[in-house]
Amino acid sequence: MTPETLFYILIGIIILNFIVDQSLDALNAKHYNDKLPAVLDDVYDEEEYERSQAYKKTRYKFGILTSAFSLILTLTFFFLDGFAIVDEFARNISNNPILIALIFFGIIMFGSDILTTPFSYYSTFVIEEKFGFNKTTKKTFILDKLKGWLMGAILGGGILALIIWFYQLTGENFWIFAWILVAVFSLFLNMFYSKLIVPLFNKQTPLEEGSLRNKIEEYANSVGFTLDNIFIIDGSKRSTKANAYFSGFGKEKRITLFDTLVNDLEEDEIVAVLAHEVGHYKKKHIIFNLITSIITTGFTLWLLSLFVGNPLLSEALGVNQPSFHIGLITFGILYTPISEITGLVMNWLSRKFEYQADNYAKNTFNANALISSLKKLSSKSLSNLTPHKAYVFFHYSHPTLLQRIQNLNHNKTNSF
């Protein structure tokens, strides 16, 4: 294979990925005006349903614009030998392979983010503002950007530097050491994400003593779940949309509730949402996902080790001097089809896990409360209640609201 042939294979993958994504989005958009199933009639009133349709259509049109801009930017960069230009610039600054790679990726990541920031700004301060979701101030928007760049430089740059160092020391066997590094980092991040990362962006406060905390602790005790760490996060700082998540293991495990969730739901509904999260823990979904992620990462790094040193990967992007960072770019694009397949499998498993967590909440607490909470959360976020099946198959990590309600209504049991 010649470098030119590989170059056009890369272009083909990028364009094909764009076409598939746009086709799925278009299919999904055709169902925005579908009549709601009877079981979902009470999610929206007529005015709110029209508002949800307007929101979906606005986001769809904006998505076409941003995706097209990203494609044009990417193709332009490819055809103008952008990678070779940035690589040469980095090599003029340093002869150290690690520093060259850090400068190379720093320029590309920073440049890409700067060029797409206007779209992010418009999304936040025009679209989300128009539909009543945005609570982000311009100061918070800027600070989030700066913090994101700093974290990317420290964490992303640090890990990349170590991986290249392993490559210099061990050659093709670098993937073993890189795998261990990423596995340890993933485990550490999962354990201490809420303690170390979240405080950089949000304020977390322990849930106060009172009726809600008593109900949560009563439920946790009833299912043998030790839960000392229940926190409220100021999600309303950025958006009116609500969420809750579980993190950590052992003594570090904690439940985090968005303040918007606490404000929007009744106490029994909040406990039902928590019961769902406890179900994920009890069913060992978190551990499974972590192990699966580590195994997938190992496979990817092993595959990378077989190709990254091949001069063809660098030459395809117009760089005559083979290097790890250029090979990594080419490999990342070639890996896209495999990544899509593994993504489909993980989404399928995730949807299965959501059913299991729902069932756990249904059997240990209250199905009606969970159904009510899901409907309220969908209404508050103007969710699409009639997505196309193909779009769900490719993109949804959760079953649709209709599917979840049908599952919860099947052999419904209420423990409390």
C-alpha positions as CSV (number, residue, x, y, z in Angstrom):
1,M,0.0,0.0,0.0
2,T,1.3,3.5,-0.9
3,P,1.0,6.5,1.5
4,E,-1.4,8.1,-1.0
5,T,-3.7,5.1,-0.9
6,L,-3.7,5.1,2.9
7,F,-4.4,8.9,2.9
8,Y,-7.6,8.4,0.9
9,I,-8.6,5.5,3.1
10,L,-8.4,7.9,6.0
11,I,-10.5,10.5,4.2
12,G,-13.0,7.8,3.2
13,I,-13.4,6.7,6.9
14,I,-13.9,10.3,8.0
15,I,-16.5,11.0,5.3
16,L,-18.3,7.7,5.8
17,N,-18.6,8.3,9.5
18,F,-20.1,11.8,8.8
19,I,-22.6,10.3,6.3
20,V,-23.7,7.6,8.7
21,D,-24.1,10.1,11.6
22,Q,-26.1,12.5,9.5
23,S,-28.3,9.8,8.1
24,L,-29.2,8.6,11.6
25,D,-29.9,12.2,12.7
26,A,-32.1,12.7,9.7
27,L,-34.0,9.5,10.3
28,N,-34.5,10.5,13.9
29,A,-35.7,14.0,13.0
30,K,-38.5,12.6,10.9
31,H,-40.1,11.2,14.0
32,Y,-40.1,14.4,16.0
33,N,-43.8,15.0,15.2
34,D,-45.0,11.4,15.9
35,K,-48.0,11.0,18.1
36,L,-47.1,10.1,21.6
37,P,-48.1,6.6,22.9
38,A,-51.0,6.7,25.4
39,V,-48.7,5.8,28.3
40,L,-46.7,9.0,27.7
41,D,-49.6,11.4,27.2
42,D,-49.1,12.9,30.6
43,V,-45.4,13.8,30.1
44,Y,-46.2,17.0,28.2
45,D,-49.2,19.2,27.9
46,E,-49.9,20.5,24.4
47,E,-47.8,23.7,24.8
48,E,-44.8,21.9,26.3
49,Y,-44.9,19.2,23.6
50,E,-44.7,21.9,20.9
51,R,-41.8,23.5,22.8
52,S,-40.0,20.1,23.0
53,Q,-40.5,19.7,19.3
54,A,-39.1,23.2,18.6
55,Y,-36.1,22.4,20.9
56,K,-35.3,19.1,19.1
57,K,-35.6,20.7,15.6
58,T,-33.3,23.6,16.7
59,R,-30.7,21.3,18.1
60,Y,-30.9,19.1,15.0
61,K,-30.3,22.0,12.6
62,F,-27.5,23.3,14.8
63,G,-26.0,19.8,14.8
64,I,-25.9,19.8,11.0
65,L,-24.1,23.1,11.0
66,T,-21.5,22.1,13.6
67,S,-20.9,18.6,12.1
68,A,-20.4,20.1,8.6
69,F,-18.0,22.8,9.9
70,S,-16.0,20.0,11.7
71,L,-15.9,17.9,8.6
72,I,-14.8,20.8,6.4
73,L,-12.2,21.9,9.0
74,T,-10.8,18.3,9.2
75,L,-10.6,17.8,5.5
76,T,-9.0,21.1,4.9
77,F,-6.4,20.3,7.5
78,F,-5.7,17.0,5.8
79,F,-5.5,18.3,2.3
80,L,-3.3,21.3,3.2
81,D,-0.8,19.0,5.1
82,G,-1.7,20.5,8.4
83,F,-0.2,17.7,10.4
84,A,3.1,18.0,8.6
85,I,3.1,21.8,9.2
86,V,2.4,21.4,12.9
87,D,4.9,18.6,13.2
88,E,7.6,20.7,11.6
89,F,6.8,23.6,13.9
90,A,7.1,21.4,17.0
91,R,10.4,20.0,15.8
92,N,11.8,23.5,15.3
93,I,11.2,24.1,19.0
94,S,12.6,20.8,20.4
95,N,14.5,17.7,19.5
96,N,13.0,15.7,22.3
97,P,10.3,13.2,21.0
98,I,8.1,13.7,24.1
99,L,8.2,17.5,23.9
100,I,7.6,17.4,20.2
101,A,4.5,15.2,20.7
102,L,3.2,17.4,23.6
103,I,3.6,20.6,21.5
104,F,2.1,18.9,18.4
105,F,-1.1,17.7,20.3
106,G,-1.2,20.9,22.3
107,I,-1.4,23.0,19.2
108,I,-4.0,20.8,17.5
109,M,-6.2,20.4,20.6
110,F,-6.0,24.1,21.5
111,G,-6.6,25.3,17.9
112,S,-9.5,23.0,17.4
113,D,-11.1,24.1,20.7
114,I,-10.6,27.8,19.9
115,L,-12.3,27.3,16.4
116,T,-15.3,25.4,17.9
117,T,-15.7,27.7,20.9
118,P,-18.1,30.1,19.1
119,F,-20.4,27.1,18.4
120,S,-20.2,26.1,22.1
121,Y,-21.0,29.7,23.1
122,Y,-24.0,29.9,20.7
123,S,-25.3,26.5,22.0
124,T,-25.1,27.7,25.6
125,F,-26.1,31.3,25.5
126,V,-28.5,31.3,22.5
127,I,-30.2,27.9,22.1
128,E,-30.1,26.7,25.8
129,E,-31.0,30.2,26.9
130,K,-33.9,30.4,24.5
131,F,-35.5,27.3,25.9
132,G,-34.9,28.2,29.5
133,F,-32.1,25.7,30.3
134,N,-29.0,27.9,30.6
135,K,-27.9,29.1,34.0
136,T,-24.2,29.5,33.0
137,T,-22.7,32.9,33.3
138,K,-20.1,34.1,30.9
139,K,-17.5,34.1,33.7
140,T,-18.3,30.4,34.4
141,F,-18.1,29.6,30.7
142,I,-14.7,31.1,30.4
143,L,-13.4,29.5,33.7
144,D,-14.7,26.1,32.6
145,K,-12.7,26.5,29.4
146,L,-9.5,27.5,31.2
147,K,-9.9,24.7,33.8
148,G,-10.5,22.2,31.0
149,W,-7.4,23.3,29.1
150,L,-5.3,23.1,32.3
151,M,-6.6,19.6,33.2
152,G,-6.1,18.4,29.6
153,A,-2.5,19.7,29.7
154,I,-1.7,18.1,33.1
155,L,-3.6,14.8,32.9
156,G,-3.7,14.2,29.2
157,G,-0.2,15.6,28.6
158,G,1.2,13.6,31.6
159,I,-0.2,10.3,30.4
160,L,0.9,10.9,26.8
161,A,4.4,11.7,27.9
162,L,4.7,8.5,30.0
163,I,3.3,6.4,27.1
164,I,5.9,7.8,24.7
165,W,8.6,7.3,27.3
166,F,7.5,3.7,27.6
167,Y,7.7,3.4,23.8
168,Q,11.2,4.8,23.7
169,L,12.4,2.4,26.4
170,T,10.6,-0.8,25.4
171,G,9.6,-0.5,21.7
172,E,6.6,-2.6,20.7
173,N,6.2,-3.8,24.3
174,F,5.3,-0.3,25.5
175,W,1.6,-1.2,25.4
176,I,1.9,-3.4,28.5
177,F,3.3,-0.6,30.6
178,A,0.9,1.9,29.0
179,W,-2.0,-0.5,29.8
180,I,-1.0,-0.7,33.5
181,L,-0.7,3.1,33.6
182,V,-4.1,3.7,32.1
183,A,-5.7,0.9,34.3
184,V,-4.3,2.4,37.5
185,F,-5.3,5.9,36.5
186,S,-8.9,4.8,35.6
187,L,-9.3,3.0,38.9
188,F,-7.9,6.0,40.8
189,L,-10.2,8.5,38.9
190,N,-13.2,6.3,39.5
191,M,-12.4,6.2,43.2
192,F,-11.6,9.9,43.7
193,Y,-13.4,11.7,40.9
194,S,-15.9,13.3,43.2
195,K,-13.2,14.4,45.7
196,L,-10.6,15.7,43.3
197,I,-12.1,16.6,39.9
198,V,-15.7,17.7,40.7
199,P,-14.7,20.4,43.2
200,L,-12.8,22.2,40.5
201,F,-16.1,22.9,38.7
202,N,-18.9,22.5,41.2
203,K,-19.7,22.9,44.9
204,Q,-20.7,19.8,46.7
205,T,-22.4,19.8,50.1
206,P,-23.6,16.9,52.3
207,L,-27.3,16.3,52.2
208,E,-28.7,17.9,55.3
209,E,-30.5,16.0,58.1
210,G,-34.2,15.8,57.5
211,S,-37.0,13.9,55.9
212,L,-35.3,13.2,52.6
213,R,-32.1,12.0,54.2
214,N,-34.1,9.8,56.6
215,K,-36.0,8.2,53.7
216,I,-32.7,7.6,51.8
217,E,-31.0,6.0,54.8
218,E,-34.1,4.0,55.6
219,Y,-34.1,2.6,52.1
220,A,-30.3,2.0,52.1
221,N,-30.6,0.0,55.4
222,S,-33.5,-2.0,54.0
223,V,-31.3,-3.4,51.1
224,G,-28.1,-3.7,53.2
225,F,-26.4,-0.8,51.4
226,T,-24.0,1.2,53.6
227,L,-24.4,4.8,52.4
228,D,-22.7,7.6,54.5
229,N,-21.8,9.9,51.7
230,I,-24.8,11.7,50.1
231,F,-24.0,15.0,48.4
232,I,-25.9,17.8,46.7
233,I,-24.1,19.4,43.7
234,D,-24.9,22.8,42.4
235,G,-25.9,21.7,38.9
236,S,-28.2,24.7,38.7
237,K,-25.0,26.7,38.3
238,R,-25.0,25.8,34.7
239,S,-28.4,24.3,33.7
240,T,-31.9,23.6,34.8
241,K,-31.5,19.9,33.7
242,A,-31.3,17.4,36.5
243,N,-29.2,14.3,37.1
244,A,-27.8,11.9,39.8
245,Y,-24.8,9.6,39.8
246,F,-23.0,7.0,41.8
247,S,-19.2,7.0,42.1
248,G,-16.4,5.3,44.0
249,F,-16.0,2.0,45.8
250,G,-15.9,0.8,49.4
251,K,-15.6,3.7,51.9
252,E,-15.2,6.1,48.9
253,K,-18.6,5.3,47.4
254,R,-21.0,8.2,47.3
255,I,-24.3,9.3,45.8
256,T,-24.4,12.7,44.2
257,L,-27.7,14.5,43.6
258,F,-28.1,17.6,41.4
259,D,-29.9,20.4,43.3
260,T,-32.2,20.6,40.3
261,L,-33.2,17.0,40.9
262,V,-34.0,17.6,44.5
263,N,-36.0,20.7,43.6
264,D,-37.9,19.1,40.8
265,L,-38.9,15.7,42.3
266,E,-40.9,14.5,45.3
267,E,-39.0,12.7,48.1
268,D,-40.3,9.2,47.1
269,E,-39.3,10.0,43.5
270,I,-35.8,10.9,44.6
271,V,-35.4,7.7,46.6
272,A,-36.6,5.7,43.6
273,V,-33.9,7.4,41.5
274,L,-31.4,6.4,44.2
275,A,-32.7,2.9,44.3
276,H,-31.9,2.7,40.6
277,E,-28.4,3.8,41.2
278,V,-28.0,1.4,44.1
279,G,-29.2,-1.3,41.7
280,H,-26.2,-0.5,39.4
281,Y,-23.9,-1.0,42.4
282,K,-25.6,-4.2,43.6
283,K,-25.6,-5.7,40.2
284,K,-21.9,-4.9,39.9
285,H,-22.4,-2.8,36.7
286,I,-19.8,-0.2,37.7
287,I,-17.1,-2.9,38.3
288,F,-18.1,-4.6,35.0
289,N,-17.9,-1.4,33.0
290,L,-14.5,-0.5,34.6
291,I,-13.1,-4.0,33.8
292,T,-14.5,-3.9,30.3
293,S,-13.0,-0.5,29.7
294,I,-9.6,-1.6,30.9
295,I,-9.7,-4.7,28.7
296,T,-10.8,-2.7,25.7
297,T,-8.0,-0.2,26.4
298,G,-5.4,-3.1,26.6
299,F,-6.6,-4.4,23.2
300,T,-6.4,-1.0,21.6
301,L,-2.9,-0.4,22.9
302,W,-1.8,-3.8,21.8
303,L,-3.2,-3.1,18.3
304,L,-1.5,0.3,18.3
305,S,1.8,-1.3,19.2
306,L,1.7,-3.4,16.0
307,F,1.3,-0.4,13.7
308,V,2.5,2.8,15.3
309,G,6.1,2.3,14.3
310,N,5.2,1.7,10.6
311,P,6.6,4.6,8.5
312,L,3.5,4.3,6.3
313,L,1.3,5.8,9.0
314,S,3.4,9.0,9.2
315,E,4.0,9.2,5.4
316,A,0.2,9.1,4.8
317,L,-0.1,12.4,6.6
318,G,2.8,14.0,4.7
319,V,5.4,13.5,7.5
320,N,8.6,11.7,6.2
321,Q,10.1,11.3,9.7
322,P,8.2,8.4,11.4
323,S,7.0,9.4,14.9
324,F,4.8,8.0,17.6
325,H,2.4,11.0,17.7
326,I,1.8,11.0,13.9
327,G,1.3,7.3,13.9
328,L,-1.2,7.7,16.8
329,I,-3.3,10.1,14.7
330,T,-3.4,7.8,11.7
331,F,-4.1,4.7,13.9
332,G,-6.9,6.6,15.7
333,I,-8.8,7.1,12.4
334,L,-8.2,3.6,11.2
335,Y,-9.5,2.3,14.5
336,T,-12.8,4.2,14.1
337,P,-14.7,1.2,12.6
338,I,-13.6,-1.1,15.5
339,S,-14.4,1.7,18.0
340,E,-17.9,2.0,16.5
341,I,-18.5,-1.8,16.9
342,T,-17.3,-1.9,20.5
343,G,-19.5,1.2,21.1
344,L,-22.5,-0.6,19.8
345,V,-21.8,-3.6,22.1
346,M,-21.3,-1.3,25.1
347,N,-24.5,0.6,24.4
348,W,-26.4,-2.6,24.1
349,L,-25.0,-3.8,27.4
350,S,-25.7,-0.5,29.0
351,R,-29.3,-0.6,28.0
352,K,-29.6,-4.1,29.5
353,F,-28.0,-2.8,32.7
354,E,-30.5,0.1,32.9
355,Y,-33.4,-2.4,32.7
356,Q,-31.7,-4.4,35.5
357,A,-31.3,-1.3,37.7
358,D,-34.9,-0.3,37.0
359,N,-36.0,-3.7,38.0
360,Y,-34.0,-3.5,41.2
361,A,-35.6,-0.2,42.1
362,K,-39.0,-1.6,41.2
363,N,-38.6,-4.7,43.4
364,T,-36.9,-3.0,46.4
365,F,-38.8,0.3,46.5
366,N,-41.6,1.6,44.2
367,A,-42.1,1.3,40.5
368,N,-44.7,4.1,40.4
369,A,-42.3,6.6,42.0
370,L,-39.6,5.7,39.5
371,I,-42.0,6.0,36.5
372,S,-43.1,9.4,37.8
373,S,-39.5,10.6,38.3
374,L,-38.5,9.5,34.8
375,K,-41.5,11.3,33.2
376,K,-40.7,14.5,35.1
377,L,-37.0,14.4,34.2
378,S,-37.9,13.8,30.5
379,S,-40.4,16.7,30.6
380,K,-37.9,19.1,32.3
381,S,-35.2,18.3,29.7
382,L,-37.6,18.4,26.7
383,S,-36.5,14.9,25.8
384,N,-37.4,13.2,22.5
385,L,-40.0,10.6,23.4
386,T,-40.3,9.1,19.9
387,P,-36.7,8.4,18.7
388,H,-36.1,6.3,15.6
389,K,-35.2,2.7,16.4
390,A,-31.9,2.9,14.4
391,Y,-30.9,6.0,16.2
392,V,-31.6,4.3,19.5
393,F,-29.6,1.3,18.5
394,F,-26.5,3.3,17.5
395,H,-26.5,6.1,20.1
396,Y,-28.6,5.4,23.2
397,S,-26.9,4.1,26.3
398,H,-30.3,4.0,28.0
399,P,-33.6,2.5,26.8
400,T,-36.2,5.0,25.7
401,L,-38.6,6.3,28.2
402,L,-41.4,4.2,26.7
403,Q,-39.3,1.1,26.9
404,R,-38.4,1.8,30.5
405,I,-42.0,2.4,31.6
406,Q,-43.3,-0.7,29.8
407,N,-40.6,-2.7,31.6
408,L,-41.5,-1.2,35.0
409,N,-45.2,-1.8,34.4
410,H,-44.6,-5.5,33.7
411,N,-45.2,-7.5,36.9
412,K,-45.1,-4.4,38.9
413,T,-44.3,-4.8,42.6
414,N,-44.1,-2.2,45.3
415,S,-42.1,-3.1,48.4
416,F,-42.8,0.1,50.4
